[in-house]
Amino acid sequence: MNLDEKLQQLPEQHRVLLVVVFLLLVVGVIYGMFFLRPQWNAYSDLVGEYASLDKKLSESLWPKDSARLKSLLQSYEQVLKGMKRSGKDGDAAVAGIFAADPRDLGLQNKAELVLQHATSMFNQNITNAYGDVTNFVTKASQTEYKDLYDRTDSMLQGMRVVLEPSIFGMDESTAEPEKYQMILKLWTVQEVVRRARDNNLRVANDPSLTRARLGRPSKISVLPMIPYSLDPQDKEPYLLEFPVRLQVEGTMVNFIKFVQSLQTEECFLPMKQMELLAEQPQPALQILVDPDGTVNRVFKTPRGEVKRPTGENGLLELRNITAVVVCSSFFRPTPGTPVRSSRRQVIEPKPAGI
């Protein structure tokens, strides 16, 4: 007797029950394969991750107490965000970097204030000519650049500074893709030269060249723009730097005043490079000491001997110097946008003393 015959001999209710049991078994197998097994694998992964994290926490200085961790999180958020929020007004924010109590500002606010101050050098120029940064970036034209170049050239000639394209790196016909960047370079040159002149420094000339009817060209040049990005995947830089190199001559006292004038509440043109050359002293015939203790060096001139003091306490006094400096201005193409990286950076801090 085969299986079918045996099943036919069973009562109909038993056969129905057998079919139901078989179907339930099939459903159970399918449910286990496609639902329970993935859940179990996920559970196993979570258990392994928990064990790894627990081991890492046990080996670190971080506490496992949730209340303690929440307290630490609040204190760190206070350091990051500060006790007081900075205002949204640009001028007030820039002034706040000098007036606000550092304890009231978080790291985010401090970073934003510093960035606003560093990029505010030409805000007034942009507002007067274009209204806002967006118009400046998108609507600055070659015609406006050429006009500004001609006016800059004329203004600097009045300061006895002669621009030579081969040295300066630009002329009235320069046509770069981004016109606003060319304008920012000229504004930077104007400010640096103006501050050198205000502090009685002379921009040095290049004796090897001559510009027609204007004399020796000056040693001043615009360097390539430097973009700054936090992530290689960023489409646009968050900050642009416009460096200018020039060689100045004058006294050490005036040069120090010039350097001090580059970074104030109204100006941010930091000096990032400097080469300093002192005037070679003339050889003296002899050294004489006055009754009051002043040390003098005696020089031979066509009119006879000239006695000059060497400086206080007998030290050689440094008078005239020649300096080659690189000063930079900074510009933020999209003001108000937080500076952050689009790629998450994983850091594992280990605080001390917890």
C-alpha positions in Angstrom: 0.0 0.0 0.0 1.5 3.3 -1.1 1.4 6.7 0.6 -1.6 7.9 -1.4 -3.7 4.9 -0.4 -2.8 5.3 3.2 -3.8 9.0 3.1 -7.1 8.1 1.5 -7.9 5.7 4.4 -7.5 8.6 6.9 -10.6 10.5 7.9 -11.1 13.7 6.0 -10.6 15.9 9.1 -7.2 14.3 9.6 -6.2 14.8 6.1 -7.1 18.5 6.3 -5.2 18.8 9.5 -2.2 17.2 7.9 -2.3 19.6 5.0 -2.6 22.6 7.3 0.4 21.4 9.4 2.5 21.0 6.2 1.6 24.5 5.0 2.5 25.9 8.4 5.8 24.2 8.2 6.5 25.6 4.8 5.5 29.1 6.0 7.7 28.7 9.1 10.7 27.8 7.0 10.2 30.7 4.6 9.7 33.1 7.5 12.8 31.9 9.2 14.9 32.2 6.1 13.8 35.6 4.9 12.8 37.4 8.1 14.2 35.8 11.3 17.7 35.1 9.9 18.4 38.7 8.7 17.2 39.9 12.1 19.4 37.5 13.9 22.4 38.5 11.8 21.7 42.2 12.5 21.4 41.3 16.2 24.7 39.5 16.1 26.3 42.5 14.4 24.9 44.9 17.1 26.2 42.6 19.8 29.7 42.6 18.3 29.6 46.4 17.8 28.5 46.9 21.4 31.3 44.6 22.7 33.9 46.4 20.6 32.6 49.9 21.8 32.4 48.7 25.4 36.0 47.5 25.1 37.1 50.8 23.6 35.4 52.8 26.3 36.9 50.5 29.0 40.4 51.2 27.6 39.8 55.0 27.2 39.4 57.7 29.8 35.8 58.4 28.9 33.3 57.5 31.7 30.5 55.0 31.0 28.0 56.8 33.2 25.3 58.5 31.0 24.7 61.3 33.4 28.4 62.1 33.5 28.6 62.0 29.7 25.6 64.3 29.3 27.3 66.8 31.7 30.5 66.6 29.6 28.5 67.1 26.4 26.9 70.2 27.8 30.2 71.7 28.9 31.8 71.0 25.5 28.8 72.5 23.7 29.2 75.6 25.8 32.8 75.8 24.8 31.8 75.4 21.1 28.7 77.7 21.1 29.6 80.1 24.0 27.4 81.7 26.6 26.3 84.5 24.2 25.6 84.5 20.5 27.2 87.2 18.4 25.0 89.6 16.5 24.3 89.2 12.8 25.3 92.7 11.9 28.6 92.7 10.1 30.1 95.9 11.5 29.0 95.1 15.0 30.4 91.6 14.7 33.8 92.9 13.5 33.9 95.4 16.4 32.9 92.6 18.8 36.1 90.7 18.1 38.0 93.4 19.9 35.3 94.4 22.5 33.6 91.2 23.5 34.7 89.1 26.5 36.4 86.0 25.1 34.7 83.9 27.8 31.3 84.9 26.4 32.0 83.7 22.9 32.2 80.1 21.7 34.7 78.7 19.2 32.1 78.9 16.4 31.4 82.6 17.1 35.1 83.4 17.4 35.9 81.7 14.2 33.1 83.5 12.4 34.1 86.9 13.9 37.8 86.4 12.9 36.7 85.4 9.3 34.4 88.4 9.1 37.2 90.7 10.2 39.8 89.1 7.9 37.5 89.5 4.9 36.0 93.0 5.7 38.9 95.0 4.2 37.0 96.0 1.0 33.4 95.8 2.2 32.8 99.5 1.9 34.2 99.5 -1.7 31.9 96.7 -2.7 28.9 98.3 -1.1 29.5 101.6 -2.7 30.1 100.2 -6.2 28.0 97.0 -6.4 25.6 97.0 -3.4 26.5 93.5 -2.2 29.0 90.7 -2.6 26.8 88.7 -4.9 26.6 91.5 -7.4 30.3 92.1 -7.1 31.2 88.5 -7.9 28.7 88.1 -10.8 28.6 91.6 -12.4 32.2 92.9 -12.2 33.3 93.5 -15.8 36.5 93.9 -17.8 35.6 97.6 -18.5 35.4 98.3 -14.7 38.8 96.6 -14.2 40.4 98.6 -17.0 39.1 101.8 -15.5 40.3 100.9 -12.1 43.7 99.9 -13.4 44.2 103.3 -15.1 43.1 105.1 -12.0 45.4 103.0 -9.8 48.3 103.6 -12.2 47.7 107.3 -12.1 47.3 107.4 -8.3 50.5 105.4 -7.7 52.5 107.7 -10.1 51.5 110.5 -7.8 53.2 108.6 -5.1 56.3 108.0 -7.3 55.4 104.4 -7.8 55.6 103.2 -11.4 53.9 100.0 -12.4 55.7 97.9 -15.0 53.6 94.9 -16.4 56.7 92.6 -16.5 57.2 93.2 -12.8 53.7 94.0 -11.6 52.2 90.9 -13.3 49.1 92.8 -14.7 48.3 95.6 -17.1 45.1 97.3 -18.4 44.6 94.6 -21.0 44.7 91.7 -18.5 41.7 89.4 -18.9 41.3 86.7 -16.3 38.1 84.6 -16.1 37.0 86.1 -12.8 36.9 89.9 -13.1 36.2 90.5 -9.4 39.5 88.9 -8.5 41.4 91.3 -10.7 39.7 94.2 -9.0 40.5 92.8 -5.6 44.2 92.6 -6.5 44.2 96.3 -7.5 42.4 97.3 -4.3 45.0 95.3 -2.3 47.9 97.1 -4.1 46.3 100.5 -3.4 46.0 99.8 0.3 49.5 98.4 0.8 51.2 101.2 -1.1 49.1 103.9 0.7 50.1 102.5 4.1 53.7 102.4 3.2 53.6 106.0 2.0 51.7 107.1 5.1 54.6 105.7 7.2 57.3 107.5 5.1 58.5 104.4 3.3 59.6 104.5 -0.3 58.8 101.7 -2.7 62.1 100.7 -4.3 62.8 101.0 -8.0 64.3 98.4 -10.3 67.5 99.9 -11.9 67.6 97.4 -14.7 64.4 98.6 -16.4 62.9 102.0 -17.5 59.3 102.8 -18.3 59.0 105.3 -21.1 59.0 108.9 -19.7 58.2 107.7 -16.2 61.6 106.5 -15.0 62.5 103.3 -13.1 59.6 101.0 -12.5 58.9 100.1 -8.9 59.4 96.7 -7.3 55.8 95.8 -6.6 54.0 92.8 -8.0 50.7 90.9 -7.6 51.2 87.2 -6.9 48.8 84.4 -7.9 45.6 84.1 -5.9 45.5 81.3 -3.3 42.1 79.5 -2.7 41.3 77.7 0.5 39.1 74.7 0.8 38.5 72.3 3.7 37.7 69.3 1.5 39.0 68.4 -1.9 35.4 67.6 -2.9 34.2 71.1 -2.3 33.1 72.8 -5.5 34.1 76.3 -4.4 36.7 77.6 -2.0 35.4 79.2 1.1 38.2 81.8 1.2 40.5 83.6 -1.3 43.9 85.2 -0.6 45.4 87.9 -2.7 49.1 88.4 -1.9 51.1 91.4 -3.0 54.9 91.7 -2.9 56.8 95.0 -2.6 60.2 96.2 -1.7 60.3 99.3 0.6 63.1 101.5 1.9 63.2 103.7 5.0 64.1 103.8 8.6 63.5 100.9 11.0 61.2 103.0 13.1 58.9 103.8 10.1 59.0 100.2 8.9 57.8 99.0 12.4 54.9 101.6 12.2 54.1 100.3 8.7 53.9 96.7 10.0 51.7 97.8 12.9 49.3 99.6 10.5 48.7 96.4 8.6 46.5 94.8 11.3 44.1 97.1 13.1 40.4 97.2 13.8 39.9 98.8 10.3 42.6 96.9 8.4 43.6 93.3 7.9 46.6 93.0 5.5 48.8 90.6 7.4 52.5 90.3 6.4 53.1 86.6 5.6 56.7 87.0 4.4 59.6 89.4 5.1 63.2 89.8 4.1 65.1 92.5 5.9 68.4 94.1 4.8 70.2 96.6 7.0 72.3 99.5 5.5 75.9 98.5 5.5 77.7 100.9 8.0 80.6 102.9 6.7 84.0 102.0 8.1 85.0 104.3 10.9 88.5 105.8 11.5 88.3 105.4 15.2 86.0 105.1 18.2 85.8 107.9 20.7 84.0 108.0 24.1 82.6 111.3 25.4 82.9 112.2 29.1 79.2 111.4 29.5 79.8 107.9 28.3 78.4 108.3 24.7 80.3 106.1 22.2 81.0 107.8 18.9 82.3 106.6 15.6 84.5 109.0 13.6 84.2 109.1 9.8 86.3 110.8 7.2 84.4 113.2 4.9 85.5 115.7 2.2 85.0 118.5 4.8 86.9 116.7 7.5 86.2 114.3 10.3 82.6 113.8 11.4 81.7 112.3 14.8 78.4 110.2 15.0 77.0 108.5 18.0 76.6 104.7 17.7 73.3 104.6 19.7 72.2 104.1 23.3 74.5 102.2 25.6 77.2 102.0 22.9 75.2 99.8 20.6 75.3 100.3 16.8 72.1 102.2 15.8 70.1 100.6 13.0 68.8 103.4 10.8 68.0 102.8 7.1 66.7 99.3 6.0 65.4 97.7 2.9 62.6 95.2 3.3 60.9 92.8 0.9 57.4 92.0 2.2 54.4 90.0 1.1 51.1 91.3 2.4 47.7 89.6 1.7 44.1 90.6 1.6 41.3 88.0 2.0 37.8 87.6 0.5 34.9 85.3 1.1 32.9 84.7 -2.1 29.8 83.6 -0.2 29.6 85.5 3.1 27.5 84.1 5.9 28.0 80.5 4.8 29.4 78.4 7.7 32.8 77.0 7.0 32.6 73.3 7.4 33.8 70.2 5.6 31.4 68.1 3.6 33.3 65.0 4.6 32.9 63.7 8.2 36.2 63.4 10.0 36.3 60.8 12.8 38.3 61.9 15.8 38.9 59.9 18.9 39.7 62.4 21.7 41.0 61.1 25.0 40.4 63.7 27.6 42.8 63.9 30.5 41.7 63.8 34.1 38.2 62.3 33.6 
